[in-house]
Amino acid sequence: MTLFFSDYLYFVISFFNFWYTKAPVSLISYFASLNTSVSRALSLQILISSFFKPWKNEYRKDLITFAIVIGIFIKSILIFFDLVILIILFVLEIMMIILFLIWPVLTIYWLFK
């Protein structure tokens, strides 16, 4: 069975259609799901929504102000580290998407170098 030029052309077109349209959309969808899961695991939304509430729900008259200050201090540290983790994850995801998109070009370059 012989392959004609149109068969090769179809293969190349379908490869680039997959590589530069379908796969990046799926990759970005996966990364969005990953970011949502990581932010939920780190409880970022809960930390932000309860930022001004007292730490450990301490509502005794003499300790309310102290519990609120301690809560703000501890939650600030936790929010900072959560954001650092999410930023690192986001940068790695962008690097992976860029590497994925230039991978065919790099492969051809290395093959014919």
SVG drawing of the C-alpha trace seen along z (x, -y; Angstrom):
<svg xmlns="http://www.w3.org/2000/svg" viewBox="-17 -44 41 46">
<polyline fill="none" stroke="black" stroke-width="0.4" points="0.0,0.0 1.5,-3.3 0.9,-6.5 0.3,-9.6 1.4,-13.1 -2.1,-14.0 -1.9,-11.4 1.3,-12.9 -0.2,-16.4 -3.3,-15.2 -1.1,-13.8 0.9,-17.0 -2.3,-19.1 -4.0,-16.9 -0.9,-16.9 -0.6,-20.7 -4.4,-20.9 -4.1,-18.7 -0.8,-20.2 -1.7,-23.9 -5.5,-23.9 -6.9,-20.9 -4.0,-20.0 -3.4,-23.5 -7.0,-24.0 -7.1,-20.7 -3.8,-21.6 -5.1,-25.0 -8.4,-23.3 -6.3,-20.8 -4.2,-23.6 -7.3,-25.6 -8.7,-22.6 -5.3,-22.0 -5.2,-25.6 -8.7,-25.4 -7.8,-22.2 -4.6,-23.6 -6.3,-26.8 -9.0,-24.7 -6.4,-22.4 -4.6,-25.5 -7.9,-26.9 -7.1,-30.3 -10.7,-31.4 -11.5,-30.4 -8.5,-32.3 -9.5,-35.4 -13.2,-35.3 -12.4,-34.8 -9.5,-37.2 -10.9,-39.5 -12.5,-36.8 -10.8,-35.9 -8.3,-33.1 -9.9,-29.8 -13.3,-31.6 -12.2,-33.1 -15.0,-35.4 -14.3,-36.0 -14.5,-39.7 -10.9,-40.2 -9.4,-38.2 -11.4,-39.3 -8.9,-42.0 -5.9,-39.8 -7.5,-36.8 -8.4,-39.1 -4.8,-40.4 -3.3,-36.9 -5.7,-35.7 -4.8,-38.5 -1.1,-37.8 -1.2,-34.1 -3.7,-34.3 -1.5,-36.9 1.5,-34.5 -0.6,-31.6 -2.1,-33.7 1.4,-34.9 2.8,-31.4 -0.4,-30.2 0.0,-32.9 3.7,-32.1 2.9,-28.5 0.1,-29.5 2.4,-31.9 5.2,-29.3 2.6,-26.8 1.3,-29.3 4.8,-30.2 5.6,-26.5 2.3,-26.0 3.1,-28.9 6.6,-27.4 5.1,-24.0 2.6,-25.5 5.4,-27.4 7.6,-24.3 4.8,-22.3 4.1,-24.7 7.7,-25.0 8.5,-21.3 7.9,-20.4 10.1,-23.3 12.9,-22.3 12.6,-18.7 13.0,-19.7 15.8,-22.0 17.7,-19.3 17.1,-16.7 18.5,-18.9 21.2,-20.7"/>
</svg>
